């Protein structure tokens, strides 16, 4: 893409606060950097607690009107957002690559995936149900209906700057809720552009606000303590999620938490090894490994471990590091120097404990936060990389012998978001999928995310679901109305 077009694109993105459907200047700004070059892309307004309350004022002012808007009308607006996003897909993808670093092909895929939440929930808006029955004793009628929760606050992460927002905004708007979004400090531009596109698609003023900030704690505390907020939805680390749940308990906010992961990728001795390797690439290398659903550790039956490792090494060695805007690049930078340091430390720890670097393993000189596609063979059970979320392009491989050992290895974590298993036995697939402690299981496939499916985890990976028919329920309250005969 030409430099002049990049400059034109950046200049078209709101860099102020987006409050109630309008751009406003902030009292200060912070810089947004390109992780591939370390260069400053632009500066954006830095929201204060007072700005947050102004956005909440706007949301509260129109909540009743938006809730009363006909479901068909809400759905048509969401459908219009889907079409607007689709038409601007290349611009959104380019902006995402600039501020997050993922290669442009991945960004295009995220725009397609993220926009689908607006199409999906445009259809769910008109399917919010209820029921009418006679009371068993014959003393009256039972009417059950669904009502929007009310003003919502969404906190989104940097790794999927678009999709982590659309799968919260889509169901909230479909349910009749107003929403405030705090994007990650590293990647606010995509969400600000999305807000502008949603406005252009016809969303009434006040329904959506976007609040970039370098001080999320102060902003979030002000919103939670205000008392008018009714729902908090968060995607991010387990530690921050736990703190938010505690903080929100005083106001008894509805909460949904999509937290950390440590996804096992289990290859049994009867697996199609070639298919497992291709699935491993999808599960591990999507988003450069910076995904909560990324395969974090590979438990491979010893009978096929050597073959799997050899073939995975060959395929991983084909990845080309580079600026994500270059179509020849297949692996972009990590998000920050801090994340690069984390990945380096986990690899070093595994090697110090006896793991072998089969390919990659060493970060190149800067600029940029690059780390090569890496395979670690013979990783011992006490290595930190088998216990901690990697968030990088590193595949640690450990062996097992029996099915029971494979299941035990998969479940040996406090997390439970996603898991992957490869086997050619239907009986084993069902048996193992039921035994594995995670909210989502991919059977002989390396990509499981789907707007029509419920996304979420168990244990310390959180609670609540996004997507599917279940996703809109997170933004609805159940009301019972009693009638006499």
C-alpha positions as CSV (number, residue, x, y, z in Angstrom):
1,X,0.0,0.0,0.0
2,X,1.4,3.4,-0.9
3,X,2.7,5.7,1.8
4,X,0.3,8.5,0.8
5,X,-2.7,6.1,1.1
6,X,-1.6,5.1,4.6
7,X,-1.4,8.7,5.6
8,X,-4.8,9.3,4.2
9,X,-6.2,6.3,6.0
10,X,-4.7,7.3,9.4
11,X,-6.0,10.9,8.9
12,X,-9.6,9.5,8.4
13,X,-9.7,7.7,11.8
14,X,-11.1,9.5,14.8
15,X,-8.3,10.3,17.3
16,X,-10.5,12.0,19.8
17,X,-12.9,10.4,22.3
18,X,-16.0,8.9,20.7
19,X,-18.8,9.9,23.2
20,X,-22.4,9.4,22.3
21,X,-21.8,9.2,18.6
22,X,-19.6,12.3,18.3
23,X,-15.9,12.8,18.4
24,X,-14.6,15.0,21.3
25,X,-11.2,16.3,22.1
26,X,-9.6,15.0,25.3
27,X,-7.5,16.9,27.9
28,X,-4.4,14.9,26.9
29,X,-3.2,12.2,24.5
30,X,-1.1,9.1,24.3
31,X,0.9,7.6,21.4
32,X,0.0,4.5,19.4
33,X,3.0,2.6,18.0
34,X,3.6,0.2,15.1
35,X,5.1,-2.9,16.7
36,X,6.9,-3.8,13.4
37,X,8.9,-0.6,13.3
38,X,8.6,1.0,16.7
39,X,7.4,4.2,15.0
40,X,4.6,6.3,16.3
41,X,1.5,6.0,14.1
42,X,-0.5,8.8,15.7
43,X,-1.7,10.0,19.1
44,X,-5.2,9.6,20.5
45,X,-7.2,11.3,23.2
46,X,-6.7,9.9,26.7
47,X,-10.1,9.4,28.4
48,X,-10.4,10.5,32.1
49,X,-12.9,9.3,34.6
50,X,-14.9,12.4,33.9
51,X,-15.0,11.5,30.2
52,X,-16.3,8.1,31.2
53,X,-19.1,9.6,33.2
54,X,-20.0,11.8,30.2
55,X,-20.2,8.7,28.0
56,X,-22.4,7.0,30.6
57,X,-24.6,10.0,30.8
58,X,-25.2,9.7,27.0
59,X,-25.9,6.0,27.3
60,X,-28.3,6.4,30.1
61,X,-30.1,9.2,28.3
62,X,-31.0,7.0,25.3
63,X,-31.2,3.6,27.0
64,X,-35.0,3.5,27.3
65,X,-35.5,4.8,23.7
66,X,-33.0,2.2,22.3
67,X,-34.6,-0.6,24.3
68,X,-38.0,0.4,22.9
69,X,-36.7,0.4,19.3
70,X,-38.4,-2.4,17.3
71,X,-36.2,-5.5,17.1
72,X,-36.4,-5.4,13.3
73,X,-35.1,-1.9,13.3
74,X,-32.2,-2.8,15.6
75,X,-31.5,-5.7,13.3
76,X,-31.5,-3.6,10.2
77,X,-29.0,-1.2,11.7
78,X,-26.7,-4.1,12.6
79,X,-27.1,-5.5,9.1
80,X,-26.1,-2.1,7.7
81,X,-23.0,-2.2,10.0
82,X,-22.0,-5.5,8.5
83,X,-22.3,-4.2,5.0
84,X,-20.4,-1.0,5.9
85,X,-17.6,-3.0,7.4
86,X,-17.5,-5.4,4.4
87,X,-17.2,-2.4,2.1
88,X,-14.3,-0.9,4.1
89,X,-12.6,-4.2,4.8
90,X,-9.3,-3.4,3.3
91,X,-9.0,-0.1,5.2
92,X,-9.9,-1.8,8.5
93,X,-7.5,-4.6,7.9
94,X,-4.6,-2.2,7.0
95,X,-5.2,-0.2,10.2
96,X,-5.3,-3.3,12.3
97,X,-2.0,-4.5,10.9
98,X,-0.4,-1.1,11.5
99,X,-1.3,-0.9,15.2
100,X,-1.2,-4.6,16.1
101,X,1.3,-6.2,13.8
102,X,-0.5,-9.2,12.5
103,X,0.1,-10.0,8.8
104,X,-2.4,-8.4,6.4
105,X,-3.9,-11.8,5.4
106,X,-4.7,-12.4,9.1
107,X,-6.2,-8.9,9.4
108,X,-8.4,-9.5,6.4
109,X,-9.6,-12.7,8.0
110,X,-10.4,-10.9,11.2
111,X,-12.5,-8.3,9.4
112,X,-14.5,-11.1,7.8
113,X,-14.9,-12.9,11.1
114,X,-15.6,-9.8,13.2
115,X,-18.1,-8.4,10.8
116,X,-20.1,-11.6,10.9
117,X,-21.1,-10.9,14.5
118,X,-23.1,-8.0,13.2
119,X,-24.8,-10.1,10.6
120,X,-25.5,-12.9,13.1
121,X,-26.9,-10.7,15.8
122,X,-28.9,-8.7,13.3
123,X,-30.8,-12.0,12.8
124,X,-30.9,-12.8,16.5
125,X,-32.4,-9.4,17.4
126,X,-35.8,-10.6,16.1
127,X,-35.6,-14.0,17.9
128,X,-35.6,-12.8,21.5
129,X,-38.2,-15.1,23.0
130,X,-40.3,-15.6,26.0
131,X,-43.2,-17.9,27.0
132,X,-46.9,-17.9,28.1
133,X,-48.3,-20.8,30.2
134,X,-51.1,-21.6,32.6
135,X,-49.9,-21.9,36.2
136,X,-50.0,-25.6,37.3
137,X,-52.6,-24.8,40.0
138,X,-54.8,-23.0,37.5
139,X,-54.7,-19.8,39.5
140,X,-53.3,-17.6,36.9
141,X,-51.1,-17.1,33.8
142,X,-47.3,-17.1,33.7
143,X,-45.8,-14.7,31.2
144,X,-42.0,-14.7,30.9
145,X,-40.3,-12.1,28.8
146,X,-36.7,-10.8,28.2
147,X,-35.6,-7.3,28.8
148,X,-32.3,-5.6,28.0
149,X,-29.9,-5.4,30.9
150,X,-29.2,-1.7,30.4
151,X,-26.0,0.3,29.9
152,X,-23.0,-2.0,29.4
153,X,-19.3,-1.5,29.6
154,X,-16.9,-3.6,27.5
155,X,-13.2,-3.9,27.9
156,X,-11.4,-5.4,24.9
157,X,-7.9,-6.7,24.4
158,X,-5.2,-5.8,21.8
159,X,-4.8,-9.2,20.0
160,X,-8.1,-9.0,18.0
161,X,-8.8,-5.2,17.9
162,X,-11.9,-5.6,15.9
163,X,-13.5,-9.0,16.6
164,X,-13.2,-8.8,20.4
165,X,-15.3,-5.7,20.2
166,X,-17.8,-6.8,17.6
167,X,-18.8,-10.0,19.4
168,X,-19.7,-7.8,22.4
169,X,-21.2,-4.8,20.6
170,X,-23.3,-6.9,18.3
171,X,-25.3,-8.8,20.9
172,X,-25.6,-5.8,23.2
173,X,-27.1,-3.6,20.5
174,X,-29.3,-6.5,19.3
175,X,-30.7,-6.9,22.8
176,X,-31.5,-3.2,23.2
177,X,-28.5,-2.2,25.4
178,X,-26.4,0.9,25.1
179,X,-22.6,0.3,25.4
180,X,-19.3,1.9,26.3
181,X,-16.1,0.3,25.0
182,X,-12.6,0.7,26.3
183,X,-10.2,-0.6,23.7
184,X,-6.7,-1.7,24.7
185,X,-4.2,1.1,24.9
186,X,-2.0,-0.6,22.3
187,X,-4.7,-0.8,19.6
188,X,-7.4,1.9,20.0
189,X,-7.5,3.0,16.3
190,X,-9.4,0.0,15.0
191,X,-12.2,0.5,17.5
192,X,-12.4,4.2,16.9
193,X,-12.8,3.6,13.2
194,X,-15.4,1.0,13.9
195,X,-17.3,3.5,16.0
196,X,-17.3,5.9,13.0
197,X,-18.5,3.2,10.6
198,X,-21.3,2.2,13.0
199,X,-22.4,5.8,13.2
200,X,-22.4,6.0,9.4
201,X,-24.5,2.9,9.3
202,X,-27.3,4.7,11.2
203,X,-26.9,3.9,14.9
204,X,-28.7,6.6,17.0
205,X,-26.5,9.0,18.9
206,X,-25.7,8.1,22.4
207,X,-26.0,4.3,22.0
208,X,-22.3,3.6,21.6
209,X,-19.2,5.3,23.0
210,X,-15.5,4.4,22.7
211,X,-13.0,5.5,25.4
212,X,-9.3,5.0,24.7
213,X,-7.2,5.6,27.8
214,X,-3.8,5.1,29.3
215,X,-5.3,4.8,32.8
216,X,-7.9,2.1,32.5
217,X,-8.1,1.5,36.3
218,X,-9.3,5.0,37.1
219,X,-11.8,5.0,34.2
220,X,-13.2,1.6,35.1
221,X,-13.5,2.4,38.8
222,X,-15.5,5.6,38.1
223,X,-17.9,3.7,35.8
224,X,-18.5,0.8,38.2
225,X,-18.9,3.0,41.2
226,X,-21.4,5.3,39.4
227,X,-24.2,2.9,40.0
228,X,-26.0,3.3,36.7
229,X,-23.9,0.8,34.8
230,X,-25.7,-2.6,34.7
231,X,-23.2,-5.0,32.8
232,X,-19.5,-5.5,32.6
233,X,-17.9,-7.7,29.9
234,X,-14.2,-8.3,29.8
235,X,-11.7,-10.1,27.6
236,X,-8.2,-10.3,28.9
237,X,-6.0,-11.9,31.6
238,X,-7.3,-14.0,34.4
239,X,-5.7,-11.8,37.0
240,X,-7.4,-8.6,35.8
241,X,-10.6,-10.5,35.3
242,X,-10.6,-11.7,38.9
243,X,-10.0,-8.1,40.1
244,X,-12.9,-6.8,38.0
245,X,-15.3,-9.4,39.3
246,X,-14.4,-8.4,42.9
247,X,-14.7,-4.7,42.1
248,X,-18.1,-5.1,40.4
249,X,-19.6,-7.2,43.2
250,X,-20.4,-4.2,45.3
251,X,-22.9,-3.0,42.7
252,X,-23.9,-6.6,41.8
253,X,-23.2,-6.0,38.1
254,X,-23.9,-8.7,35.5
255,X,-20.5,-9.8,34.4
256,X,-19.1,-12.1,31.7
257,X,-15.4,-12.9,31.6
258,X,-13.4,-14.4,28.7
259,X,-10.0,-14.9,30.4
260,X,-6.7,-16.6,29.9
261,X,-6.1,-19.9,28.2
262,X,-3.6,-22.8,28.1
263,X,-5.0,-24.8,25.2
264,X,-3.7,-28.4,24.9
265,X,-3.3,-29.9,21.4
266,X,-3.4,-33.7,21.9
267,X,-2.4,-36.0,19.1
268,X,-3.2,-39.7,19.7
269,X,-1.4,-42.6,18.2
270,X,-4.2,-43.3,15.6
271,X,-4.3,-39.7,14.3
272,X,-3.7,-38.7,10.7
273,X,-0.3,-37.1,11.4
274,X,-0.3,-34.9,8.3
275,X,-3.7,-33.6,9.1
276,X,-2.6,-33.0,12.7
277,X,0.4,-31.0,11.6
278,X,-1.8,-28.8,9.4
279,X,-4.3,-28.4,12.2
280,X,-1.4,-27.5,14.6
281,X,-0.3,-24.7,12.3
282,X,-3.8,-23.2,12.4
283,X,-4.2,-23.7,16.1
284,X,-0.8,-22.4,17.0
285,X,0.1,-19.8,14.4
286,X,-3.2,-17.9,13.9
287,X,-2.5,-14.4,14.9
288,X,1.1,-15.3,15.3
289,X,0.2,-17.3,18.4
290,X,-1.2,-14.2,20.2
291,X,-4.6,-15.7,20.8
292,X,-6.3,-17.0,23.9
293,X,-7.4,-20.1,21.9
294,X,-3.9,-20.7,20.5
295,X,-2.6,-24.2,21.0
296,X,-0.2,-23.6,23.9
297,X,1.3,-27.0,24.4
298,X,1.4,-30.1,22.3
299,X,0.9,-33.5,23.9
300,X,1.8,-36.1,21.3
301,X,1.6,-39.9,21.6
302,X,5.1,-41.2,21.7
303,X,4.3,-43.7,18.9
304,X,3.9,-40.7,16.5
305,X,5.9,-38.0,18.3
306,X,9.0,-38.2,16.1
307,X,7.0,-38.1,12.9
308,X,4.8,-35.2,14.1
309,X,7.8,-33.2,15.3
310,X,9.8,-33.7,12.1
311,X,6.8,-32.6,9.9
312,X,5.9,-29.7,12.2
313,X,9.5,-28.4,12.2
314,X,9.5,-28.5,8.4
315,X,6.3,-26.5,8.1
316,X,7.2,-24.0,10.9
317,X,10.5,-23.3,9.2
318,X,8.6,-21.9,6.2
319,X,7.3,-18.9,8.1
320,X,8.8,-15.6,7.0
321,X,9.2,-12.8,9.5
322,X,8.4,-9.3,8.3
323,X,6.3,-6.2,8.4
324,X,2.7,-7.3,8.3
325,X,1.8,-5.0,5.4
326,X,4.1,-6.9,3.1
327,X,2.1,-9.7,1.4
328,X,5.3,-11.9,1.4
329,X,5.4,-11.9,5.2
330,X,3.7,-14.8,6.9
331,X,4.6,-13.9,10.5
332,X,4.5,-10.4,12.0
333,X,5.9,-9.0,15.2
334,X,4.7,-9.5,18.8
335,X,2.7,-6.6,20.2
336,X,5.4,-5.1,22.5
337,X,8.9,-5.4,23.9
338,X,7.3,-6.7,27.1
339,X,5.6,-9.6,25.3
340,X,8.8,-10.4,23.4
341,X,10.6,-10.6,26.8
342,X,7.9,-13.0,28.1
343,X,8.3,-15.3,25.1
344,X,12.1,-15.2,25.3
345,X,12.0,-16.1,29.0
346,X,9.6,-19.0,28.5
347,X,11.8,-20.5,25.7
348,X,15.0,-20.0,27.8
349,X,13.4,-21.7,30.8
350,X,12.4,-24.7,28.7
351,X,15.9,-25.0,27.2
352,X,17.5,-24.7,30.6
353,X,15.4,-27.6,31.8
354,X,16.4,-29.8,28.9
355,X,14.2,-29.0,25.9
356,X,15.7,-28.9,22.5
357,X,15.2,-26.1,20.0
358,X,14.2,-27.8,16.8
359,X,13.7,-24.6,14.8
360,X,13.7,-20.9,15.7
361,X,14.2,-20.0,19.3
362,X,16.1,-16.7,19.0
363,X,14.8,-13.2,18.4
364,X,16.5,-11.2,15.6
365,X,17.9,-7.8,16.1
366,X,15.4,-4.9,16.0
367,X,13.7,-2.8,15.1
368,X,10.4,-4.4,15.9
369,X,9.3,-7.0,18.3
370,X,9.9,-10.1,16.2
371,X,10.3,-13.7,17.3
372,X,10.6,-16.6,14.8
373,X,8.3,-19.6,14.5
374,X,9.8,-22.0,17.1
375,X,9.4,-25.7,17.9
376,X,10.7,-27.1,21.2
377,X,11.1,-30.9,21.4
378,X,11.3,-33.0,24.4
379,X,9.9,-30.4,26.8
380,X,10.0,-31.6,30.4
381,X,6.9,-31.6,32.6
382,X,8.4,-28.9,34.9
383,X,8.9,-26.3,32.2
384,X,7.1,-23.1,32.7
385,X,5.9,-23.1,29.0
386,X,3.6,-26.0,29.7
387,X,1.9,-24.2,32.5
388,X,1.9,-20.5,31.4
389,X,0.2,-18.9,28.4
390,X,2.8,-18.3,25.7
391,X,1.1,-15.7,23.5
392,X,3.7,-16.2,20.8
393,X,4.7,-18.5,17.9
394,X,6.3,-21.2,20.0
395,X,5.2,-24.9,19.9
396,X,6.4,-27.0,22.9
397,X,6.1,-30.7,22.4
398,X,5.9,-33.4,25.1
399,X,5.1,-37.1,24.8
400,X,2.6,-39.5,26.4
401,X,1.8,-43.2,26.1
402,X,-1.8,-44.0,27.1
403,X,-5.1,-42.2,26.4
404,X,-5.5,-41.6,30.1
405,X,-2.1,-39.9,30.3
406,X,-3.1,-37.7,27.3
407,X,-6.3,-36.6,29.0
408,X,-4.5,-36.0,32.3
409,X,-1.9,-33.9,30.6
410,X,-4.6,-31.9,28.8
411,X,-6.4,-31.2,32.1
412,X,-3.3,-30.4,34.1
413,X,-4.0,-26.6,34.2
414,X,-6.2,-24.2,36.0
415,X,-7.4,-22.9,32.7
416,X,-10.2,-24.3,30.5
417,X,-10.9,-22.3,27.4
418,X,-10.1,-24.3,24.3
419,X,-8.6,-27.8,23.6
420,X,-7.8,-29.7,20.4
421,X,-7.6,-33.4,19.8
422,X,-6.6,-35.5,16.8
423,X,-7.8,-39.1,16.4
424,X,-9.5,-41.2,13.7
425,X,-11.7,-43.0,16.2
426,X,-15.1,-41.6,16.7
427,X,-15.5,-43.4,20.0
428,X,-12.2,-41.9,21.3
429,X,-13.1,-38.4,20.0
430,X,-16.4,-38.4,21.9
431,X,-14.9,-40.0,25.0
432,X,-11.9,-37.6,25.2
433,X,-13.9,-34.5,24.2
434,X,-16.3,-35.1,27.1
435,X,-13.4,-35.8,29.5
436,X,-11.4,-32.7,28.7
437,X,-12.1,-29.8,31.0
438,X,-12.6,-26.9,28.6
439,X,-15.5,-24.8,27.3
440,X,-14.6,-25.6,23.6
441,X,-13.0,-28.7,22.0
442,X,-11.9,-28.9,18.4
443,X,-11.9,-32.5,17.0
444,X,-9.6,-32.9,14.1
445,X,-9.7,-29.2,13.3
446,X,-7.4,-26.3,14.3
447,X,-9.8,-23.4,14.1
448,X,-12.9,-23.5,16.3
449,X,-14.1,-19.9,16.4
450,X,-17.5,-19.3,14.7
451,X,-20.0,-16.5,15.2
452,X,-22.8,-19.0,15.3
453,X,-21.2,-21.0,18.2
454,X,-20.9,-20.2,21.9
455,X,-17.4,-19.0,22.7
456,X,-16.2,-19.2,26.3
457,X,-14.4,-21.2,29.0
458,X,-14.6,-22.9,32.3
459,X,-12.3,-23.0,35.4
460,X,-10.1,-19.9,35.5
461,X,-10.8,-19.1,31.8
462,X,-13.9,-17.4,32.9
463,X,-17.7,-17.6,32.5
464,X,-20.4,-16.5,30.1
465,X,-20.6,-17.1,26.3
466,X,-20.1,-14.9,23.3
467,X,-21.6,-15.8,19.9
468,X,-24.2,-18.3,19.0
469,X,-27.8,-18.2,20.3
470,X,-26.3,-18.1,23.8
471,X,-24.4,-14.8,23.2
472,X,-27.4,-12.5,23.3
473,X,-28.6,-13.9,26.6
474,X,-25.6,-12.3,28.4
475,X,-27.4,-8.9,27.7
476,X,-30.9,-9.9,28.7
477,X,-32.7,-10.1,32.0
478,X,-35.7,-12.5,32.5
479,X,-38.9,-10.9,33.7
480,X,-41.9,-12.9,35.0
481,X,-45.3,-11.2,34.8
482,X,-48.2,-12.9,36.7
483,X,-51.8,-12.6,35.5
484,X,-55.0,-13.7,37.2
485,X,-57.3,-15.9,35.0
